[in-house]
Amino acid sequence: MTRSFLATELLLILAAGAALAATLSSSYTSPKLSSGEVKVANVCIMPAEGQLSRLGMKGREGMSQESDTWGMQLQSVVENHLKEIGAKVTSEGMSPSELETNDKLRQLVLQVQQKFDTVATQMNRKPKDIKKERYTMGDEAALLPCSGKSDALVFVEGTGSVLTGGKKAFGALVAGPSHSDASLRITFVDAKSGDVLAYTFLYNNNGKFEQDPEAAYGKRLGKEFQRIGIGPRPGPDSTGK
């Protein structure tokens, strides 16, 4: 088999893989939200957590600086689409300047985030159990300055793998990973009771998620938020199915 033939085969495989690139999504809603018992029109967005890693032929390495930038971009995209559907974003006591200068506030945010992380570990394995109202943070959700004027806290988490060119080519040849991909998880938690009200998961492998999160996720976000009943005007389907 000649090198030119191998090169042609590789290009065809990569092209086929690119054609399969897509943004997939799924959402789950608690009965309290889907029934209208609880409404989410005012939200407080927690500092987003972005985690990117570079995957090459020698293994995986962290991308701490890129992760921080990506997290801020994801938070901005989520906030913009919440506003577009009519939700009011409350930032009282949670602005970047306040978080930077107020050590007590940072510790409080960390405490609430750690509590959520514990719940999220279980929830991410079985998100369907949100419909059974099995997940709650408890009273700690109400500790934040913005909780009093919010219906829900919004937790934004992004996780992505950025493949090097060599890793993409190798993955295509051996039927392994051949596309950079990332997932975006958005969870709405009752700001008073701490109960998980809704969860949205978006997956993207078209390579745009790092440079342009809006292009990667924006088209689906507003639709998913309305579908699960976020905002003052519920969407046509808030069953969370």
C-alpha positions as CSV (number, residue, x, y, z in Angstrom):
1,M,0.0,0.0,0.0
2,T,1.6,3.3,-1.1
3,R,2.0,6.4,1.1
4,S,-0.1,8.4,-1.3
5,F,-3.0,5.9,-0.9
6,L,-2.7,6.0,2.9
7,A,-2.8,9.8,2.8
8,T,-5.9,9.8,0.6
9,E,-7.6,7.3,2.9
10,L,-6.7,9.4,6.0
11,L,-8.2,12.5,4.4
12,L,-11.4,10.6,3.5
13,I,-11.7,9.4,7.1
14,L,-11.2,12.8,8.6
15,A,-13.7,14.3,6.2
16,A,-16.3,11.7,7.2
17,G,-15.6,12.4,10.8
18,A,-16.1,16.1,10.3
19,A,-19.4,15.5,8.7
20,L,-20.6,13.8,11.9
21,A,-19.8,16.8,14.0
22,A,-22.8,18.0,16.0
23,T,-24.2,19.7,19.0
24,L,-26.3,17.4,21.0
25,S,-28.4,18.4,24.0
26,S,-30.6,16.9,26.7
27,S,-32.5,18.5,29.6
28,Y,-34.3,17.3,32.8
29,T,-36.8,19.2,34.9
30,S,-38.2,18.6,38.4
31,P,-42.0,18.3,38.8
32,K,-42.0,21.5,40.8
33,L,-40.8,23.5,37.8
34,S,-42.6,21.6,35.1
35,S,-45.9,21.9,36.9
36,G,-45.5,25.6,37.5
37,E,-45.4,25.3,41.3
38,V,-42.0,27.0,41.2
39,K,-41.1,29.7,38.6
40,V,-37.6,30.7,37.6
41,A,-37.7,34.3,36.3
42,N,-34.9,35.8,38.5
43,V,-31.5,34.0,38.6
44,C,-28.1,34.4,40.2
45,I,-25.2,33.0,38.1
46,M,-22.4,31.4,40.1
47,P,-18.8,31.9,38.8
48,A,-18.6,29.4,35.9
49,E,-16.1,26.6,36.0
50,G,-14.3,25.8,32.8
51,Q,-11.8,22.9,32.5
52,L,-9.9,22.3,29.3
53,S,-7.1,19.8,28.7
54,R,-4.9,19.2,25.7
55,L,-4.7,15.6,24.4
56,G,-1.7,14.7,22.3
57,M,0.4,11.7,21.4
58,K,2.3,11.9,24.7
59,G,-0.8,12.1,26.8
60,R,-3.0,14.8,28.4
61,E,-1.9,18.1,29.9
62,G,-3.8,20.9,31.7
63,M,-4.7,24.3,30.1
64,S,-5.2,26.4,33.2
65,Q,-5.1,29.8,31.7
66,E,-7.2,28.8,28.7
67,S,-9.7,27.2,31.1
68,D,-10.2,30.4,33.1
69,T,-10.8,32.4,29.9
70,W,-13.2,29.7,28.6
71,G,-15.1,29.6,31.9
72,M,-15.7,33.4,31.7
73,Q,-16.8,33.1,28.1
74,L,-19.3,30.3,28.9
75,Q,-20.7,32.4,31.8
76,S,-21.3,35.3,29.4
77,V,-23.0,33.1,26.8
78,V,-25.3,31.6,29.4
79,E,-26.1,35.0,30.9
80,N,-26.9,36.5,27.5
81,H,-29.3,33.7,26.5
82,L,-31.0,33.8,29.8
83,K,-31.6,37.6,29.3
84,E,-32.8,36.9,25.8
85,I,-35.7,34.7,27.0
86,G,-36.7,37.4,29.6
87,A,-35.0,36.1,32.7
88,K,-33.6,38.7,35.0
89,V,-30.0,38.1,36.2
90,T,-29.2,39.3,39.7
91,S,-25.6,40.0,40.5
92,E,-26.1,41.6,43.9
93,G,-23.0,40.8,46.0
94,M,-21.6,38.6,43.3
95,S,-19.9,40.9,40.9
96,P,-16.3,40.2,39.9
97,S,-15.0,43.2,41.8
98,E,-16.8,42.2,45.0
99,L,-15.5,38.6,44.7
100,E,-12.0,39.9,44.1
101,T,-11.9,42.2,47.1
102,N,-14.1,40.4,49.7
103,D,-12.4,37.4,51.1
104,K,-15.4,36.4,53.3
105,L,-17.6,36.4,50.2
106,R,-15.1,34.3,48.2
107,Q,-15.0,31.7,51.0
108,L,-18.8,31.7,51.1
109,V,-19.0,31.1,47.3
110,L,-16.4,28.3,47.6
111,Q,-18.5,26.7,50.4
112,V,-21.6,26.8,48.2
113,Q,-19.7,25.6,45.2
114,Q,-18.2,22.6,47.1
115,K,-21.7,21.6,48.3
116,F,-23.0,21.8,44.8
117,D,-20.0,19.7,43.5
118,T,-20.9,16.9,45.9
119,V,-24.5,16.9,44.6
120,A,-23.4,17.2,41.0
121,T,-21.1,14.1,41.3
122,Q,-24.3,12.0,41.8
123,M,-26.5,14.0,39.5
124,N,-24.2,13.8,36.5
125,R,-24.4,10.0,36.7
126,K,-28.2,9.9,36.8
127,P,-29.7,13.2,35.7
128,K,-33.0,11.6,35.0
129,D,-33.5,11.3,38.8
130,I,-34.1,15.1,38.8
131,K,-37.6,14.2,37.8
132,K,-37.9,12.3,41.0
133,E,-36.6,15.3,43.1
134,R,-33.7,13.3,44.5
135,Y,-31.1,16.1,44.5
136,T,-30.8,19.0,46.8
137,M,-28.1,21.3,48.3
138,G,-30.1,22.1,51.3
139,D,-30.1,25.4,53.1
140,E,-26.6,26.4,52.0
141,A,-28.0,27.7,48.7
142,A,-29.7,30.5,50.6
143,L,-26.4,31.8,52.1
144,L,-25.4,33.9,49.1
145,P,-26.1,37.6,49.0
146,C,-28.0,37.2,45.8
147,S,-30.2,34.3,47.0
148,G,-32.8,36.5,48.6
149,K,-33.7,38.2,45.3
150,S,-33.4,35.2,43.1
151,D,-35.6,32.2,42.3
152,A,-32.6,30.0,41.4
153,L,-28.8,29.8,41.4
154,V,-27.3,28.9,38.1
155,F,-24.2,26.6,38.0
156,V,-22.3,26.6,34.7
157,E,-19.7,23.8,34.1
158,G,-17.7,23.2,31.0
159,T,-15.3,20.3,30.3
160,G,-13.4,19.9,27.1
161,S,-10.6,18.0,25.4
162,V,-8.5,19.8,22.7
163,L,-6.8,17.3,20.4
164,T,-3.5,18.1,18.7
165,G,-3.2,17.6,15.0
166,G,-1.2,14.4,15.4
167,K,-3.8,13.0,17.9
168,K,-6.6,13.7,15.5
169,A,-4.9,11.9,12.6
170,F,-3.9,9.0,14.8
171,G,-7.4,8.7,16.2
172,A,-8.9,8.6,12.7
173,L,-6.6,5.8,11.6
174,V,-7.3,3.6,14.7
175,A,-10.9,4.5,15.2
176,G,-10.0,6.5,18.4
177,P,-10.8,10.1,19.3
178,S,-10.3,12.3,16.2
179,H,-12.2,15.5,17.2
180,S,-11.8,18.0,20.0
181,D,-15.0,17.9,22.0
182,A,-16.6,19.6,25.1
183,S,-19.7,19.4,27.2
184,L,-21.5,22.2,28.9
185,R,-23.7,21.5,31.9
186,I,-26.1,24.1,33.4
187,T,-27.9,23.4,36.6
188,F,-30.7,25.5,38.2
189,V,-31.0,25.2,41.9
190,D,-33.8,26.7,44.0
191,A,-32.2,29.7,45.7
192,K,-34.1,29.1,49.0
193,S,-34.5,25.3,49.4
194,G,-31.5,24.2,47.5
195,D,-33.5,21.7,45.4
196,V,-32.3,21.0,41.9
197,L,-34.9,22.3,39.5
198,A,-33.5,21.7,36.1
199,Y,-30.4,20.5,34.3
200,T,-29.3,21.0,30.7
201,F,-26.4,19.2,29.0
202,L,-25.0,20.2,25.7
203,Y,-22.2,18.4,23.8
204,N,-20.2,19.8,20.9
205,N,-17.5,18.3,18.8
206,N,-17.2,20.8,15.9
207,G,-14.1,22.4,17.3
208,K,-15.6,25.8,17.9
209,F,-16.2,25.5,21.6
210,E,-12.9,27.0,22.7
211,Q,-12.6,29.9,20.3
212,D,-16.3,30.7,19.9
213,P,-18.6,29.2,22.7
214,E,-21.5,31.2,21.3
215,A,-21.2,29.5,17.9
216,A,-20.8,26.1,19.6
217,Y,-23.7,26.3,22.1
218,G,-25.8,29.5,21.6
219,K,-28.2,28.1,19.0
220,R,-29.4,25.4,21.5
221,L,-29.3,27.3,24.8
222,G,-32.3,29.6,24.4
223,K,-34.4,26.7,23.1
224,E,-33.4,24.4,26.0
225,F,-34.1,27.1,28.6
226,Q,-37.5,27.8,27.3
227,R,-38.3,24.1,26.9
228,I,-37.6,23.4,30.5
229,G,-39.6,26.4,31.7
230,I,-36.9,28.9,32.6
231,G,-37.9,32.6,32.3
232,P,-41.2,34.5,32.8
233,R,-42.8,32.9,29.7
234,P,-42.7,29.1,29.8
235,G,-41.8,27.3,26.5
236,P,-44.2,25.1,24.6
237,D,-42.7,22.0,26.2
238,S,-41.5,22.1,29.8
239,T,-41.7,18.3,30.5
240,G,-37.9,18.0,30.6
241,K,-38.1,14.9,28.3
